[in-house]
């Protein structure tokens, strides 16, 4: 990206993204005003899926040569209030296609706003299906809730652990968010309440092993994350298969906040290093202050507002509740 293009990105996109989101949340809020047992062994299939097969199949869309490619297929998981089109169609999808990497998208029910325990069945189905079709391990790239929900799947459907090579999370809600807790003081959609700091859902998830041998975890966070706050709540416990990165440690002027993690070039390059099997992605090895390949600067004025509109629509159309969904039966066995 040249200086003029980068300057336009910094001066135009960031303040408008933050401003539109903050206004949207304010308006919507004004209007709507135990140790884990039975997580199973690595060969266990886990509980039967309750979501109907047709819905599971519709939620998964794949592109590229799954079995013939030199690359493992990537499953893209969008965030809360979003969908695959809003999150990935103008960012990672064209970039992966340019790289010749096969990929699949999963649309979580109700824009990722319903009980995450149920939405995780779509992720479980996707991992199994793509693994079977490709004959390879699959890599997961998830944004926000999408970076956390794969961990729920590998905890409670243990057969999927042997099917996953990498989990790359962008601003993942692994340990919730104090900001979401504040927003959910009175009422909230189910999935947001489950991502509040200290929720029952996250307590159950993180009382189980947070990581599993054989899967490599890379979490990329930004100091400017206004949703997963503080940003280090995205991080996983240190381990030989875990890499936690704060973007600004080596890209100090990077203006990226929560939503634009999915469009950032240094994030893209770090993720590719992880997907290509390098043990420790290095922030200093990437080009800062750029949009990632696949992002068309001429269409930012269309794509960014469209993505944020998806968020507003989801917040307005989803039922808000004052209580968190009960733990699934399989978590108490």
The 8 nearest C-alpha neighbors of each residue, nearest first, counted from 0:
[[1, 289, 4, 5, 2, 290, 3, 288],
 [2, 0, 4, 3, 5, 6, 289, 288],
 [3, 1, 5, 4, 6, 0, 7, 288],
 [2, 4, 6, 5, 1, 7, 0, 8],
 [5, 3, 7, 1, 6, 2, 0, 8],
 [4, 6, 8, 2, 7, 3, 0, 1],
 [7, 5, 3, 9, 8, 4, 2, 10],
 [6, 8, 4, 10, 5, 9, 11, 3],
 [7, 9, 5, 12, 6, 11, 10, 4],
 [10, 8, 6, 7, 11, 13, 12, 5],
 [9, 11, 7, 8, 6, 12, 13, 14],
 [10, 12, 8, 7, 9, 13, 14, 15],
 [11, 13, 8, 15, 16, 14, 9, 10],
 [12, 14, 16, 15, 9, 11, 17, 10],
 [15, 13, 17, 16, 12, 18, 11, 10],
 [14, 16, 18, 12, 17, 13, 19, 11],
 [17, 15, 13, 19, 18, 14, 12, 20],
 [16, 18, 14, 20, 15, 19, 21, 13],
 [17, 19, 15, 21, 20, 16, 14, 22],
 [20, 18, 22, 16, 21, 17, 15, 23],
 [19, 21, 23, 17, 22, 18, 16, 24],
 [20, 22, 18, 24, 23, 19, 17, 25],
 [21, 23, 25, 19, 20, 24, 18, 26],
 [24, 22, 20, 26, 21, 25, 311, 19],
 [23, 25, 27, 21, 26, 22, 28, 20],
 [24, 26, 22, 28, 23, 27, 29, 21],
 [27, 25, 29, 23, 24, 28, 22, 30],
 [28, 26, 30, 24, 29, 25, 31, 23],
 [29, 27, 32, 25, 31, 30, 26, 24],
 [28, 30, 26, 32, 27, 31, 25, 24],
 [29, 31, 27, 32, 28, 26, 315, 25],
 [32, 30, 28, 29, 27, 319, 315, 186],
 [31, 28, 29, 30, 186, 185, 27, 187],
 [34, 35, 203, 206, 202, 331, 36, 199],
 [35, 33, 206, 36, 207, 203, 331, 202],
 [34, 36, 207, 33, 206, 203, 37, 330],
 [37, 35, 38, 332, 331, 34, 330, 39],
 [36, 38, 39, 332, 35, 330, 331, 329],
 [39, 37, 155, 36, 154, 35, 40, 157],
 [40, 38, 37, 43, 157, 41, 45, 155],
 [39, 41, 43, 42, 157, 38, 158, 37],
 [40, 42, 157, 158, 43, 160, 39, 161],
 [43, 41, 158, 40, 157, 44, 39, 161],
 [44, 42, 158, 40, 45, 157, 41, 39],
 [45, 43, 158, 156, 157, 42, 46, 159],
 [44, 46, 156, 43, 155, 157, 47, 39],
 [47, 45, 48, 329, 44, 156, 155, 49],
 [46, 48, 49, 45, 44, 156, 120, 50],
 [47, 49, 50, 120, 46, 51, 124, 123],
 [48, 50, 51, 47, 120, 117, 52, 46],
 [51, 49, 48, 52, 55, 54, 120, 117],
 [52, 50, 54, 53, 49, 55, 48, 56],
 [51, 53, 55, 54, 56, 50, 57, 49],
 [52, 54, 56, 55, 51, 57, 50, 58],
 [55, 53, 57, 56, 52, 51, 58, 50],
 [54, 56, 52, 58, 53, 57, 121, 51],
 [55, 57, 53, 54, 58, 59, 52, 124],
 [58, 56, 54, 55, 59, 53, 60, 106],
 [57, 59, 106, 105, 55, 56, 54, 60],
 [60, 58, 105, 57, 56, 104, 125, 61],
 [61, 59, 103, 104, 105, 58, 62, 57],
 [62, 60, 103, 102, 104, 59, 63, 101],
 [63, 61, 102, 101, 103, 60, 64, 65],
 [62, 64, 101, 65, 102, 100, 61, 99],
 [63, 65, 67, 68, 66, 101, 62, 100],
 [66, 64, 133, 101, 67, 63, 68, 72],
 [65, 67, 133, 64, 68, 134, 132, 135],
 [68, 66, 64, 65, 69, 133, 70, 63],
 [67, 69, 70, 64, 66, 65, 100, 101],
 [68, 70, 67, 71, 100, 66, 99, 65],
 [71, 69, 68, 100, 72, 101, 275, 99],
 [70, 72, 137, 135, 136, 73, 138, 69],
 [73, 71, 101, 102, 137, 65, 138, 70],
 [72, 74, 102, 138, 139, 137, 103, 75],
 [73, 75, 103, 139, 102, 104, 138, 140],
 [76, 74, 104, 140, 141, 103, 139, 73],
 [77, 75, 141, 145, 105, 140, 142, 104],
 [78, 76, 145, 142, 83, 82, 86, 141],
 [77, 79, 144, 143, 145, 142, 81, 80],
 [78, 80, 111, 81, 144, 112, 110, 77],
 [81, 79, 310, 110, 313, 111, 112, 78],
 [82, 80, 110, 79, 78, 310, 309, 85],
 [83, 81, 110, 85, 84, 106, 77, 86],
 [82, 84, 86, 87, 85, 106, 77, 104],
 [83, 85, 88, 82, 86, 87, 89, 81],
 [86, 84, 306, 82, 83, 87, 81, 88],
 [87, 85, 83, 84, 77, 82, 88, 81],
 [86, 88, 90, 91, 83, 89, 92, 84],
 [89, 87, 84, 92, 90, 86, 85, 83],
 [88, 90, 87, 294, 93, 92, 91, 293],
 [91, 89, 87, 294, 262, 293, 88, 92],
 [90, 92, 94, 87, 93, 95, 88, 89],
 [91, 93, 88, 95, 94, 87, 90, 96],
 [94, 92, 293, 96, 95, 91, 97, 90],
 [95, 93, 293, 91, 97, 292, 96, 92],
 [96, 94, 98, 100, 92, 97, 93, 91],
 [95, 97, 93, 99, 98, 94, 100, 92],
 [98, 96, 94, 95, 99, 93, 293, 100],
 [99, 97, 95, 96, 100, 94, 93, 101],
 [100, 98, 96, 97, 95, 101, 63, 68],
 [99, 101, 95, 98, 96, 70, 102, 72],
 [102, 100, 63, 72, 65, 62, 64, 73],
 [103, 101, 73, 72, 62, 74, 61, 100],
 [102, 104, 61, 74, 60, 62, 75, 73],
 [105, 103, 75, 60, 74, 59, 83, 76],
 [104, 106, 59, 58, 76, 107, 75, 60],
 [107, 105, 58, 82, 83, 108, 104, 59],
 [106, 108, 111, 110, 118, 105, 109, 121],
 [109, 107, 110, 111, 118, 106, 113, 112],
 [108, 110, 111, 112, 113, 107, 313, 317],
 [111, 109, 80, 81, 82, 112, 108, 107],
 [110, 112, 79, 107, 109, 108, 80, 113],
 [113, 111, 190, 110, 109, 79, 80, 188],
 [112, 114, 190, 189, 111, 115, 109, 108],
 [115, 113, 116, 190, 189, 117, 118, 324],
 [116, 114, 118, 117, 190, 119, 113, 148],
 [115, 117, 114, 119, 118, 327, 120, 151],
 [118, 116, 115, 119, 114, 120, 113, 50],
 [119, 117, 115, 120, 121, 116, 107, 108],
 [120, 118, 122, 121, 117, 116, 115, 152],
 [119, 121, 123, 118, 122, 117, 124, 48],
 [122, 120, 124, 119, 123, 55, 118, 125],
 [123, 121, 125, 119, 120, 124, 126, 149],
 [122, 124, 120, 126, 125, 121, 152, 119],
 [123, 125, 121, 127, 122, 126, 128, 120],
 [126, 124, 122, 128, 123, 127, 129, 121],
 [127, 125, 123, 129, 128, 124, 130, 122],
 [126, 128, 130, 124, 125, 129, 131, 123],
 [127, 129, 125, 131, 130, 126, 124, 132],
 [130, 128, 132, 131, 126, 127, 133, 125],
 [131, 129, 127, 133, 128, 134, 135, 132],
 [130, 132, 128, 134, 129, 133, 127, 135],
 [133, 131, 129, 130, 134, 128, 65, 66],
 [134, 132, 66, 65, 135, 130, 131, 129],
 [133, 135, 131, 130, 132, 66, 136, 129],
 [136, 134, 133, 130, 137, 71, 162, 66],
 [135, 137, 162, 163, 164, 130, 71, 138],
 [136, 138, 163, 72, 71, 164, 73, 130],
 [139, 137, 73, 165, 164, 163, 166, 74],
 [138, 140, 166, 74, 73, 165, 167, 75],
 [141, 139, 167, 75, 168, 166, 74, 76],
 [140, 142, 146, 145, 76, 168, 75, 77],
 [141, 143, 169, 145, 146, 78, 77, 168],
 [142, 144, 171, 78, 170, 145, 146, 172],
 [145, 143, 78, 147, 146, 172, 79, 171],
 [146, 144, 141, 76, 142, 77, 78, 143],
 [147, 145, 141, 168, 171, 142, 144, 143],
 [146, 148, 144, 173, 145, 149, 150, 171],
 [147, 149, 151, 150, 145, 144, 146, 119],
 [150, 148, 152, 151, 147, 153, 146, 122],
 [149, 151, 153, 148, 152, 147, 154, 209],
 [152, 150, 154, 148, 149, 153, 155, 204],
 [151, 153, 149, 150, 154, 156, 155, 123],
 [152, 154, 150, 157, 160, 156, 159, 151],
 [155, 153, 151, 152, 157, 156, 38, 150],
 [154, 156, 38, 152, 157, 153, 45, 151],
 [157, 155, 45, 153, 44, 152, 158, 154],
 [158, 156, 41, 159, 153, 43, 160, 155],
 [159, 157, 42, 44, 43, 160, 41, 156],
 [158, 160, 162, 157, 161, 153, 156, 163],
 [161, 159, 153, 162, 158, 157, 163, 41],
 [160, 162, 159, 163, 158, 41, 213, 136],
 [161, 163, 136, 159, 160, 137, 130, 164],
 [164, 162, 137, 136, 160, 161, 138, 165],
 [163, 165, 214, 138, 136, 137, 215, 162],
 [166, 164, 138, 215, 214, 216, 163, 139],
 [165, 167, 139, 216, 140, 138, 215, 217],
 [166, 168, 140, 217, 218, 216, 139, 165],
 [167, 169, 146, 218, 141, 171, 140, 142],
 [170, 168, 142, 219, 171, 143, 218, 141],
 [169, 171, 220, 143, 233, 142, 219, 168],
 [172, 170, 143, 146, 233, 168, 169, 173],
 [171, 173, 175, 233, 143, 174, 144, 147],
 [174, 172, 233, 147, 171, 175, 232, 234],
 [175, 173, 232, 172, 233, 196, 201, 176],
 [174, 176, 196, 194, 172, 195, 173, 232],
 [175, 177, 227, 196, 228, 179, 178, 195],
 [176, 178, 180, 179, 196, 228, 181, 195],
 [177, 179, 181, 176, 180, 228, 226, 182],
 [178, 180, 182, 176, 195, 181, 177, 183],
 [181, 179, 195, 177, 183, 178, 182, 196],
 [182, 180, 178, 179, 184, 183, 177, 195],
 [181, 183, 179, 180, 184, 178, 187, 28],
 [184, 182, 187, 180, 186, 181, 185, 179],
 [183, 185, 181, 182, 180, 186, 187, 321],
 [186, 184, 183, 321, 187, 32, 182, 320],
 [187, 185, 321, 320, 183, 319, 184, 32],
 [186, 188, 319, 183, 320, 192, 191, 189],
 [189, 187, 319, 191, 190, 320, 318, 112],
 [190, 188, 192, 113, 114, 191, 323, 193],
 [191, 189, 112, 193, 113, 114, 192, 188],
 [192, 190, 194, 193, 188, 189, 187, 195],
 [191, 193, 189, 195, 194, 190, 187, 323],
 [194, 192, 190, 191, 200, 198, 195, 189],
 [195, 193, 175, 191, 192, 190, 196, 176],
 [196, 194, 180, 175, 192, 179, 176, 198],
 [195, 197, 175, 176, 177, 198, 180, 194],
 [196, 198, 195, 202, 199, 201, 175, 174],
 [199, 197, 200, 201, 195, 193, 196, 202],
 [198, 200, 202, 201, 203, 197, 193, 326],
 [199, 201, 198, 203, 202, 193, 204, 326],
 [202, 200, 204, 203, 198, 199, 205, 174],
 [201, 203, 199, 205, 204, 200, 206, 198],
 [202, 204, 206, 200, 201, 205, 199, 35],
 [205, 203, 201, 202, 206, 207, 200, 151],
 [204, 206, 207, 202, 209, 203, 201, 208],
 [207, 205, 203, 204, 202, 34, 35, 208],
 [206, 208, 205, 204, 35, 209, 203, 154],
 [209, 207, 210, 206, 205, 211, 154, 204],
 [208, 210, 205, 207, 211, 235, 150, 204],
 [211, 209, 208, 212, 214, 150, 216, 235],
 [210, 212, 214, 213, 208, 209, 160, 215],
 [213, 211, 214, 210, 240, 215, 160, 239],
 [212, 214, 211, 215, 164, 161, 160, 240],
 [213, 215, 164, 165, 212, 211, 163, 216],
 [216, 214, 165, 240, 241, 166, 164, 213],
 [217, 215, 241, 166, 167, 165, 240, 242],
 [218, 216, 242, 167, 243, 241, 168, 166],
 [217, 219, 168, 243, 167, 244, 169, 234],
 [218, 220, 244, 169, 245, 170, 168, 243],
 [221, 219, 170, 245, 230, 246, 244, 169],
 [220, 222, 223, 246, 224, 245, 230, 256],
 [223, 221, 224, 230, 247, 220, 245, 246],
 [222, 224, 256, 221, 225, 255, 257, 254],
 [225, 223, 257, 256, 221, 226, 222, 227],
 [224, 226, 228, 223, 227, 257, 256, 178],
 [225, 227, 224, 228, 178, 257, 179, 176],
 [228, 226, 176, 230, 224, 172, 229, 225],
 [229, 227, 230, 176, 226, 177, 178, 225],
 [228, 230, 231, 232, 227, 176, 177, 224],
 [229, 231, 228, 232, 227, 224, 222, 220],
 [232, 230, 233, 234, 229, 220, 228, 245],
 [233, 231, 174, 230, 234, 229, 173, 175],
 [232, 234, 171, 231, 173, 172, 170, 230],
 [233, 235, 231, 232, 243, 218, 236, 173],
 [234, 236, 237, 233, 243, 209, 241, 173],
 [237, 235, 238, 234, 209, 241, 210, 243],
 [236, 238, 241, 235, 239, 242, 243, 240],
 [237, 239, 241, 240, 236, 242, 235, 210],
 [238, 240, 241, 237, 242, 215, 278, 212],
 [239, 241, 215, 238, 216, 242, 214, 212],
 [242, 240, 216, 238, 239, 237, 217, 215],
 [241, 243, 217, 216, 279, 218, 244, 240],
 [244, 242, 218, 234, 217, 219, 241, 245],
 [245, 243, 219, 246, 218, 220, 242, 282],
 [246, 244, 220, 221, 247, 248, 219, 243],
 [245, 247, 221, 248, 244, 250, 220, 249],
 [246, 248, 251, 250, 249, 245, 253, 221],
 [249, 247, 246, 245, 250, 251, 282, 244],
 [248, 250, 247, 251, 282, 283, 246, 245],
 [249, 251, 247, 253, 252, 287, 248, 246],
 [252, 250, 247, 253, 249, 248, 246, 254],
 [253, 251, 250, 254, 247, 288, 287, 249],
 [252, 254, 250, 251, 288, 255, 247, 287],
 [255, 253, 252, 256, 9, 13, 223, 288],
 [254, 256, 259, 253, 260, 223, 221, 257],
 [255, 257, 223, 224, 259, 258, 221, 260],
 [258, 256, 224, 260, 259, 225, 170, 226],
 [257, 259, 260, 256, 261, 255, 16, 262],
 [260, 258, 261, 262, 255, 256, 257, 263],
 [259, 261, 263, 262, 258, 257, 255, 169],
 [260, 262, 259, 263, 258, 90, 142, 169],
 [263, 261, 259, 260, 90, 291, 290, 264],
 [264, 262, 290, 291, 266, 260, 265, 261],
 [291, 263, 265, 290, 267, 289, 266, 268],
 [266, 264, 268, 267, 285, 287, 263, 286],
 [265, 267, 269, 263, 264, 268, 270, 260],
 [268, 266, 264, 270, 265, 269, 271, 263],
 [269, 267, 265, 271, 270, 266, 285, 264],
 [270, 268, 272, 266, 271, 267, 280, 265],
 [269, 271, 273, 267, 272, 268, 266, 274],
 [272, 270, 274, 268, 273, 269, 275, 267],
 [273, 271, 269, 275, 270, 274, 280, 277],
 [272, 274, 270, 271, 276, 275, 277, 280],
 [275, 273, 271, 276, 272, 270, 165, 138],
 [276, 274, 272, 273, 277, 271, 70, 270],
 [277, 275, 273, 274, 278, 272, 165, 215],
 [276, 278, 273, 272, 279, 275, 280, 274],
 [277, 279, 276, 280, 273, 240, 242, 215],
 [278, 280, 277, 281, 242, 273, 272, 241],
 [279, 281, 269, 272, 273, 277, 282, 278],
 [282, 280, 283, 284, 279, 269, 285, 272],
 [281, 283, 284, 249, 285, 280, 269, 246],
 [282, 284, 281, 285, 249, 250, 286, 287],
 [283, 285, 282, 281, 286, 280, 269, 268],
 [286, 284, 265, 283, 282, 268, 287, 269],
 [287, 285, 265, 288, 289, 264, 284, 268],
 [286, 288, 265, 289, 250, 285, 253, 264],
 [289, 287, 253, 5, 286, 290, 264, 252],
 [290, 288, 264, 287, 0, 5, 291, 263],
 [289, 291, 264, 263, 262, 294, 292, 288],
 [264, 290, 292, 263, 262, 294, 267, 289],
 [293, 291, 94, 294, 290, 264, 90, 93],
 [292, 294, 94, 93, 90, 295, 291, 89],
 [293, 295, 90, 292, 89, 291, 296, 290],
 [294, 296, 297, 298, 293, 299, 89, 292],
 [297, 295, 299, 298, 294, 4, 8, 290],
 [296, 298, 295, 299, 300, 301, 294, 302],
 [299, 297, 301, 300, 296, 295, 302, 294],
 [298, 300, 302, 301, 296, 303, 297, 295],
 [299, 301, 298, 302, 303, 304, 297, 12],
 [302, 300, 299, 298, 303, 304, 305, 297],
 [301, 303, 299, 305, 304, 300, 306, 298],
 [302, 304, 306, 305, 299, 301, 300, 307],
 [305, 303, 307, 306, 302, 301, 308, 300],
 [306, 304, 308, 302, 303, 307, 301, 309],
 [307, 305, 85, 303, 309, 304, 308, 302],
 [306, 308, 310, 304, 309, 305, 303, 311],
 [307, 309, 305, 311, 310, 306, 304, 312],
 [310, 308, 312, 306, 307, 311, 81, 313],
 [311, 309, 80, 307, 313, 308, 312, 81],
 [310, 312, 308, 314, 313, 309, 23, 315],
 [313, 311, 309, 315, 314, 310, 316, 308],
 [314, 312, 310, 80, 316, 311, 315, 317],
 [315, 313, 311, 312, 317, 316, 310, 80],
 [314, 316, 312, 313, 317, 311, 27, 31],
 [315, 317, 313, 314, 312, 318, 311, 319],
 [318, 316, 314, 315, 313, 319, 188, 112],
 [317, 319, 188, 320, 316, 187, 315, 189],
 [320, 318, 188, 187, 186, 317, 321, 189],
 [321, 319, 186, 187, 322, 188, 318, 189],
 [320, 322, 186, 185, 187, 319, 323, 183],
 [323, 321, 320, 324, 186, 192, 189, 187],
 [322, 324, 192, 189, 325, 193, 321, 320],
 [325, 323, 326, 114, 322, 189, 193, 200],
 [324, 326, 327, 323, 199, 200, 328, 322],
 [327, 325, 328, 324, 330, 200, 199, 331],
 [328, 326, 329, 330, 325, 116, 331, 324],
 [327, 329, 330, 331, 326, 332, 325, 46],
 [328, 330, 327, 331, 332, 46, 37, 155],
 [331, 329, 328, 327, 332, 326, 35, 36],
 [332, 330, 329, 328, 36, 35, 37, 327],
 [331, 37, 329, 330, 36, 328, 35, 38]]
